Amino acid sequence: MSSDEQDTGDDRARVAEVCARLDGLPLAVELAAARSRTLSVGEIADALDDRFSLLVGAGRGTPARHRSLEHTIALSVDDLGPADRRLFGALSVFTGGFDAAAAADVAGVPVRDGLATLVAKSLVGVDTGAPGPRRFALLESLRAFGDTLLDDAARTAARTAHRRWVLGVVTEADAAWLGHDAARWFGRVRAEQPNVRAAFGAALADGSTAAVDDALRLAGAMGWYWYRFGRVAEGIGWATAALAAAGPDADPEAVGLAHFASGPLRYLAGDPAGAAADVAAGLERMDPARHPTKVARGLAFRAYLAAAADPAAAQALLGEALAVSRAAGDGPGESETLMAAGHLARLGGDTATALDVLRSAVAVARRAGHGFADGSSRWHLVKTLLDRGDPAALDEAESLVRFLGGEPDVTSWLVAVHTLAGALGQSGDGARGARLLGAVSAVGGEVGYRPEEMDPQDSERNVALVRAALGGSAERYATAFTEGVAGGRAAIAAVLDELGDGGTVATRVVGRSA
């Protein structure tokens, strides 16, 4: 930008934003720089949605073919045949990339030859280094130009096809990511996050009953992904927006799925009442025959939330959840139900029964390949061992943190690290415990998650154990906690390395596992 532009940190950030959105194309950046004589960096950045009106008029001496970004791109597009032009326009609905199968779904025609043409003319990029099917992508300026090739009807059709393709991918993932193939599906959906967000935005902007129903179902299918990856605010935001857009003609099942997705996220956000209300609203609208796993897990989740205030109601819900899951041969639903039953027994003071039930939950989860229930049941097992003052809690907690470190679920990992801090405190190692608490605070701040809000009673117990191990010294606690905050994830890794090398904790029980 011009030397007259004030050199502030904000301006530098906006310059970087402009260059990134223009894909670093020299001509586009040059034309944007020319505009800086009359527009601020921020004004240029804000105007890039209409970039072809903005990026014109480079000045005297510039060849005519280079005086407009739009004209320069048109030189390549004008050489395309009608079919390739239509394909290029249809591909503009993708954000963040796509493969050939996705392109064919959205375009509604075979695309192999058309993609080859567009790649050869540098209108579409291709990643030849990644494993699996080839991924294609359009630069942002090319996407914007492709959109201008679509009339209103074609644009609506392409966006509808794109939305349905995204919904199909995520719905298939939702049926698979509680089992042994979960990692592959998490990776698949993670790669499509830009397309998922684009589909949500387009559906809600469309506003028709069909589009909003798709947004509701998309929220329902995305719920588990958001939960596991700690996308709490994003998930609540999309689910809430879809529910707010739903009119009286909305599909009740779609509404139920969106409520069901929102409930666990509100729990992570420290809103148990909102979580219970959302899950109850979801269960009212969901057929156990069509969604046995969701219904069983929903009933178990309601029981989990009700366990402290109404044990009898919780027990009844657990019985219903077990009946649904076992009738369907649903291992994930059964394992989460047993986990909730162990939680209920623990709250009732029957720690021996709690341990037995939680170990059964772990066994069922492992047979089903359900990593979340495996880890969550072991988390409750550690907390029960802490209740009993059992020194085995430390080794179990360390094993759990290492296990969850290989899972995508950052929130479960953080709450497990918090519990490991408590186990270290109980064993007398307050310094390491405080470092972990500080690291959890730092990493949780990055993802918008605080274990203290989701699990207040036990989190408070963890902190108390750490402080007691430090002799109640506020100074020693603050020093170690601050070290953990500064180190973040590295501080957690360092503590695990120290424990793996034997550490200095005399009470560790070597060789135990959950």
Secondary structure, DSSP 8 states (H G I E B T S, - for coil): --TTS---HHHHHHHHHHHHHTTT-HHHHHHHHHHTTTS-HHHHHHTGGGHHHHSB---TTS-GGGSBHHHHHHHHHTTS-HHHHHHHHHHTT-SS-B-HHHHHHHHSS--HHHHHHHHHTTSSEEE-SSSSS-EEE--HHHHHHHHHT--HHHHHHHHHHHHHHHHHHHHHHHTTTTSTTHHHHHHHHHHTHHHHHHHHHHHHHH--HHHHHHHHHHHHHHHHHHHHHT-HHHHHHHHHHHHHH--TTS-HHHHHHHHHHHHHHHHHTT-HHHHHHHHHHHHHT--TTT-HHHHHHHHHHHHHHHTTT-HHHHHHHHHHHHHHHHHTT-HHHHHHHHHHHHHHHHHTT-HHHHHHHHHHHHHHHHHHT-HHHHHHHHHHHHHHHHHTT-THHHHHHHHHHHHHHTSS-HHHHHHHHHHHHHHHHHHT-HHHHHHHHHHHHHHHHHHT--HHHHSHHHHHHHHHHHHHHTTT-HHHHHHHHHHHHHHTHHHHHHHHHHHHTT-S-TT--TT---
